[in-house]
Amino acid sequence: MSIAVGASPQPRQHFIEIQNKRVKIPTTLLYNVKTRWNSTLNMLERSVWLQEFTKDWLQTYAEFTPLWSTPEEWRQIEYILEVLQPIRFWTLWMSKTRGITIHRVFQVYQDIFDHLEMQIFKLEQKRMQWKVDIRESLVKAKLQAASYYGKTESSRGLLFGIGTCLNPYCKLNLFRNGILMPVGRLSMRSHIKRSS
């Protein structure tokens, strides 16, 4: 639908005009850009936000009506947004350009793992195919996050651990309580023991 609305100036302008009297700042649908973090999430979020304007736009450009999502598909999109919102928060927060975030790396990973595990658990007994598909995708996302987390075993991980230990609000508690995933916990403890 994003491509249809933005295909040429006339459809895009009509989409903006539909919004003119109803919102302060009219906008268009977003494209998915595979190389940008959160691009798909932003695209889906914007499509939900502009849903009523898109429906109005289709009255003029009826040839694109087959692209309109069904109520079931809108429900799926809203559920995906609910699942992914916290992950977007963490990725944006960790990639901020001001302030120090090194001391939060392990806690953010743990929050992401906890969130993914909770969502997988919620979908464990679901039988609708789209919910089964989302659960399988979340399992893959958890495996991918674990592979990224595994990279904290390197000397960079030692820096993250030192940053965590220097955080006056956390210090060694994150390591003592066994909060961290097994990857990283053993080596970090051994680094801490060797240096003391």
N, C-alpha and C positions, 0 to 999 in steps of 0.2 A: 504494500500500500504506500509506503514511503517513496518508493521509486515512481509509482504512478502519480502521486501528488507533485513530486519535484521534477517530473520528466521534462517539463517546459515551463516558460514563464506564465502562460495563461492559467493552467490548472493550479499552479502555486499561488498566484495572485488571487484567484477565486477562493482558495482555502483561507488566505489571510483576510479577505473581505468578509467571509462568513463570521469570523471572530470579532471584527472591528467594534461592533456595538456591545459585545458581550464580555470582553476581557480588556484589561488595560494594555497589555503588550501581546499582540498576536504573534504566533509562532508557527512553525511547520513541524512535520514529523521528522524524526531523525533516521539516518542510515546506520546500519551496523558496519562498524569498521573493525575488522578482525585484529588489527594490530594495536587497538586501544583498550586499556583496562576498562571494564564496566560498560563497554559500548552497547552490547546486547541488552543489558539491564536498563541503560538509559533509553534505548530505543523502545523497549517494551513499556517502560514507565510513561514515556511521552505519548505512546499510542493509547494507553488507558486514559490518560489525562485529556487527550483530544478526541476521544471516542465519539462524543455527540457531534462535534464539528465535522469529523470524517464522514459520519452518517449523512449529515446535511450536504456535504460535498458530493457524495455519491448520487444525490438526486439530479445533479447536473451532469455528472460523468458516470452514467449508469453502466457503461461498458466494463467498469472496474468492480461492479457489484460482486462478482464471484470471489474477489479477494477479501471481502468482508468476513470477519471472524464470526463464528456461531456463538451463541451464549455459552456453550460448553467450552469453547476455545478461550473465550474471555475469562471464564472461571479458572482455567489452567494458567493463563498468563498472570492473573492476580495471585494465584498460589505460588507460582515461580518467583514473582516479585517479593512476596512475603518471606520466602526461603532465602533469597539472595540479598535482601536489604542489609542485614548485619555484616555480611562479608564485604559488601561495598563500603560500609562504614570503616571497617578495619583496613582495607586496602587504601582508601583515601587518607585515613588518619596516619598510617605508617609512611605514606609517600609525601607527606607534607614537606614543604621546603623550609619552614621555620620551626625552630625548636628541635630538641633532641628526642629521638624515639628508640635509640639502641637498647635502652634499659627495659623496653616493653615487648621486645621481639618474642620472647618465650611465652609471655602471658597472652599475647595476641594469638600465637599459634594454638595455645591451649584453648582459648575462647572459640577459635574457629573449629577445632576438633570437637569441643563440647557441643557447639551449635549443630555441626553436621551429624554427630551421633544422635542428638535429640530428634532432628528431622527424620533421620533414617528410622529411628525407633517409632516415631509417629506413623510412618507409612508402612511399617512391618506387616500389618494385617490387612492392608488395603488390597483390593482385587481389581479395581478399575484399571484398565491398561495404562492410562496416562499417569496414574499415581505410581504404578509399578515401574514405569519408565523413569519417572522422576527419582524414585528411590534408587534405582540402578545408577542413574547419573550422579546422585549424591555419594554413593559408594565409590564411584570412580573419582569424584572430586576429593573425597577423603584420601584416597590412595595418592592422588597427585599432590595434595597438601603434605602428605607424609613424605613423599619424595623430596619436596622442597625443604621440609623440616630436617630430613636426613643430611642435607648440606650443612647444617649447623655443627656437624661433627668435625669440620675443618677448623683451621686456626681462626677463621671468621666467627665460628660458633663460640670459640673461647672469648673473643671480644664481646659477643652478645652476653655471655655469662658474666664477664667482669662488669659490663654495664649494668646488668641486673643486680649484681652484688653491691654495686656502688649506689643503687637507688635506695635512699634512706627509708622509703616506705615498704620496701620488699626485702632487701638484703639477701640472706641465704634462705629465707622462708620458702621461696618457690622451689628450692632444691631439697630442703629438709623434709618437707611434707609429702614428697613424692608426687607433686602435682604434675610435673612434666612427663611427657611421653617417654617410654624407655629409651628411644633414640635420643642421645644427647645427655640424658640424666647420668648414665654411668660414666661417660667420659668427662662430663663437667665435674662430677664428684671427684674423679681421680685427678683432674687438673687442680681442683681446690686443695685436695690432700697433699699433692706434690708440692704446691707452693706454700703450704703452711708448715 
